Amino acid sequence: MIVDQRTYTVQIGKLRDFLALYAAEGLAVQTEHLGPPMGYFTTEVGDVNQVVHLWRYTDMADRERRRAALEADPRWLAYRRKAAADGQLVRQQNALLRDVDFSAFGSARA
């Protein structure tokens, strides 16, 4: 299993707007292509104004296939253009994580 951990730093004062726009226009189309997220979080301590979400894939080929379908969807592209026009995001960080044999998610597959 591979987990795509995405951390978005949101412009100060725009976190609610970011989450509202994503819930209204991004979540359904993203879930349609990627499946439900393993988790979707905001930070309370440390680097605040961040959104962290986790997406599960069987392997890299599965990730590449599903991400390509998402990036080709005009609804997703329209959502991203709207979020960019509002200047919501400051930074994006991604990490691809592999589970280990004793992971609690080790037997769970996408």
C-alpha positions in Angstrom: 0.0 0.0 0.0 1.1 3.6 -0.7 -0.3 6.6 1.2 0.0 10.0 -0.5 0.3 12.5 2.3 -0.5 16.1 1.2 0.0 19.1 3.3 -1.4 22.4 2.1 -0.5 25.7 3.9 -3.4 28.0 3.4 -3.3 31.8 3.3 -4.0 33.3 6.8 -7.7 34.1 7.1 -8.7 31.8 4.2 -8.8 28.4 5.9 -12.6 28.4 6.2 -13.0 29.5 2.6 -10.6 26.8 1.4 -12.5 24.1 3.3 -15.9 25.4 2.1 -14.9 25.5 -1.5 -13.3 22.1 -1.3 -16.4 20.6 0.3 -18.7 22.2 -2.3 -16.7 21.6 -5.5 -13.7 19.5 -4.9 -14.4 16.6 -2.6 -17.0 14.8 -4.7 -15.0 14.7 -7.9 -11.8 13.9 -6.0 -13.5 11.0 -4.2 -15.0 9.8 -7.4 -11.5 9.3 -8.8 -9.4 8.6 -5.7 -11.8 6.9 -3.4 -12.5 8.3 0.1 -9.6 9.9 1.9 -7.9 7.9 4.7 -8.1 11.2 6.6 -8.6 14.9 6.2 -7.3 17.2 9.0 -6.5 20.7 10.0 -3.7 21.7 12.3 -4.3 23.2 15.8 -0.7 23.4 17.1 2.6 24.0 15.4 2.3 25.1 11.8 -1.3 26.3 11.8 -3.4 27.1 8.7 -2.5 23.8 7.3 -4.7 21.0 5.8 -3.3 17.5 5.8 -5.0 14.7 3.9 -4.1 11.1 3.2 -5.0 9.1 0.1 -4.5 5.3 -0.1 -3.4 3.4 -3.2 -2.5 -0.2 -3.9 0.8 0.7 -5.5 2.4 3.4 -7.7 0.6 2.3 -10.9 -2.7 2.5 -9.1 -1.8 6.0 -7.9 -0.7 7.2 -11.3 -3.8 5.8 -13.0 -6.2 7.4 -10.5 -4.4 10.8 -10.3 -4.2 11.0 -14.2 -8.0 10.5 -14.3 -8.5 13.2 -11.7 -6.2 15.6 -13.5 -8.2 15.0 -16.8 -11.6 15.8 -15.2 -12.8 19.3 -16.2 -14.7 19.6 -12.9 -11.5 19.2 -11.0 -9.6 21.6 -13.2 -12.4 24.2 -12.7 -12.2 23.7 -8.9 -8.4 24.2 -8.9 -8.7 27.3 -11.1 -11.2 28.8 -8.6 -9.1 28.0 -5.6 -6.0 29.5 -7.3 -7.9 32.7 -8.3 -8.8 33.2 -4.7 -5.2 32.9 -3.6 -6.0 30.3 -1.0 -2.8 28.2 -1.1 0.6 29.4 0.0 2.5 26.0 -0.2 2.0 22.3 -1.0 4.1 19.5 0.3 3.7 15.8 -0.7 5.1 12.6 0.7 4.5 9.1 -0.5 4.5 6.7 2.4 4.8 2.9 2.3 3.3 0.8 5.0 5.3 -1.8 6.9 4.3 -5.3 7.8 3.1 -4.4 11.3 1.2 -1.3 10.3 -2.4 -1.0 11.4 -3.3 -0.4 7.8 -1.1 -3.3 6.5 -4.0 -5.5 5.6 -6.3 -2.7 4.4 -6.1 -2.2 0.6 -7.4 0.5 -1.6 
